[in-house]
Amino acid sequence: MKKDIQIPKVEGVYIAIVNEFHAVYKTLDWNAYIINDKDVDLELVLIVTTGYSEEKITSTFRKKIDTLPKKSCAKIEMMQEELFALNNTFKVSYFEGNSMFDKTYLFRKNTINLKALQSIPLMEVKGVLVK
């Protein structure tokens, strides 16, 4: 029964959108990262992203990371600035030991911008963070 399924609360795993310099193309690009600020490795991390508004929806992007080591981060995707006018969701599922964790992170439309930058844990850069 559904009431018997227990999905533990996600803590210490974040999504950040970072504005960083691309050395090859000499441009500032927006990139999405998943951050594991826990003291344990995450296994079989599945990330499904999409952007949407009342009139538009983007195609769905999927990414799998076999292992995300403790106190580390991994790049998910590069994001075009046109997407920031949409709500952007990142659905993250992973295993920690024998338990499955699941959380949806939401960046509301127009919240990803240079004025919203803050320090990002573990990365020593500034970006927009959702916990």
C-alpha positions as CSV (number, residue, x, y, z in Angstrom):
1,M,0.0,0.0,0.0
2,K,1.1,3.6,-0.6
3,K,0.9,4.5,3.1
4,D,3.5,1.8,3.8
5,I,6.1,3.3,1.4
6,Q,8.4,5.6,3.3
7,I,10.7,8.0,1.3
8,P,13.2,9.7,3.6
9,K,13.6,13.5,3.6
10,V,16.4,14.8,1.4
11,E,19.0,16.9,3.2
12,G,22.5,18.0,2.0
13,V,21.8,17.6,-1.7
14,Y,21.3,20.8,-3.7
15,I,20.9,22.1,-7.2
16,A,22.8,25.3,-8.2
17,I,22.8,27.3,-11.4
18,V,26.2,28.9,-11.8
19,N,27.4,31.7,-14.1
20,E,30.9,30.8,-15.0
21,F,33.6,31.7,-17.5
22,H,34.2,29.2,-20.4
23,A,37.9,29.4,-21.1
24,V,37.8,28.0,-24.6
25,Y,35.0,30.2,-26.0
26,K,35.7,33.2,-23.7
27,T,32.0,33.5,-22.7
28,L,30.0,33.5,-19.5
29,D,27.8,30.4,-19.5
30,W,25.1,29.3,-17.1
31,N,25.5,25.7,-15.9
32,A,23.4,23.5,-13.6
33,Y,25.2,21.4,-11.0
34,I,24.1,18.9,-8.4
35,I,25.9,19.2,-5.1
36,N,26.4,16.4,-2.6
37,D,27.2,18.1,0.7
38,K,26.8,14.9,2.7
39,D,29.4,12.6,4.2
40,V,28.3,9.6,2.1
41,D,28.4,8.8,-1.6
42,L,25.2,8.9,-3.6
43,E,24.6,6.0,-6.0
44,L,22.6,5.8,-9.2
45,V,21.6,9.5,-9.3
46,L,18.9,10.2,-11.8
47,I,18.1,13.7,-12.8
48,V,15.1,14.8,-15.0
49,T,14.8,18.4,-15.9
50,T,12.2,20.4,-17.7
51,G,11.1,24.0,-18.1
52,Y,7.5,25.2,-18.3
53,S,5.1,28.1,-18.2
54,E,1.4,28.4,-19.0
55,E,2.1,28.6,-22.7
56,K,5.4,26.7,-23.2
57,I,7.1,23.5,-22.1
58,T,10.6,22.4,-23.0
59,S,11.7,19.0,-24.0
60,T,12.7,16.7,-21.1
61,F,16.4,16.2,-20.3
62,R,17.6,13.2,-18.4
63,K,21.0,12.5,-16.8
64,K,22.4,9.5,-14.9
65,I,25.4,9.7,-12.5
66,D,26.6,6.3,-11.3
67,T,28.2,7.6,-8.2
68,L,28.4,11.2,-6.8
69,P,31.1,11.1,-4.1
70,K,30.7,12.7,-0.8
71,K,31.4,16.5,-0.6
72,S,31.5,16.9,-4.4
73,C,29.5,18.2,-7.3
74,A,28.7,17.3,-10.9
75,K,27.7,19.3,-13.9
76,I,24.2,18.5,-15.1
77,E,23.8,20.7,-18.1
78,M,24.4,24.1,-19.7
79,M,21.4,26.3,-19.6
80,Q,20.4,29.0,-22.1
81,E,19.3,32.3,-20.6
82,E,15.9,32.0,-22.5
83,L,15.0,29.2,-20.1
84,F,15.1,31.5,-17.1
85,A,11.7,33.1,-18.1
86,L,10.2,29.6,-17.4
87,N,9.8,27.6,-14.2
88,N,12.7,25.0,-14.2
89,T,12.3,21.7,-12.3
90,F,15.0,19.3,-11.5
91,K,13.6,15.9,-10.3
92,V,16.4,14.1,-8.5
93,S,16.3,10.4,-7.3
94,Y,19.2,8.5,-5.8
95,F,20.2,5.7,-3.5
96,E,22.0,6.2,-0.2
97,G,22.8,2.8,1.2
98,N,19.6,0.7,0.7
99,S,17.3,3.7,0.9
100,M,15.9,5.6,-2.1
101,F,15.6,9.4,-1.9
102,D,13.6,11.6,-4.2
103,K,13.1,15.4,-4.4
104,T,11.9,18.0,-6.9
105,Y,13.9,21.3,-7.0
106,L,12.1,24.3,-8.5
107,F,13.7,27.4,-9.9
108,R,10.7,29.8,-10.4
109,K,10.6,31.9,-13.5
110,N,12.9,34.9,-13.5
111,T,14.7,33.9,-10.2
112,I,17.9,33.0,-12.0
113,N,19.8,36.2,-12.6
114,L,22.9,38.1,-11.7
115,K,21.2,39.9,-8.8
116,A,20.3,36.6,-7.1
117,L,23.9,35.2,-7.0
118,Q,25.1,33.8,-3.6
119,S,27.9,31.7,-2.4
120,I,27.6,28.0,-3.4
121,P,28.7,25.3,-1.0
122,L,31.8,23.3,-2.0
123,M,32.2,25.1,-5.3
124,E,33.8,28.5,-4.2
125,V,31.7,30.2,-6.9
126,K,28.5,32.3,-6.9
127,G,25.2,31.1,-8.3
128,V,21.6,30.6,-7.6
129,L,20.9,27.7,-5.2
130,V,17.8,25.6,-4.3
131,K,18.0,23.4,-1.2
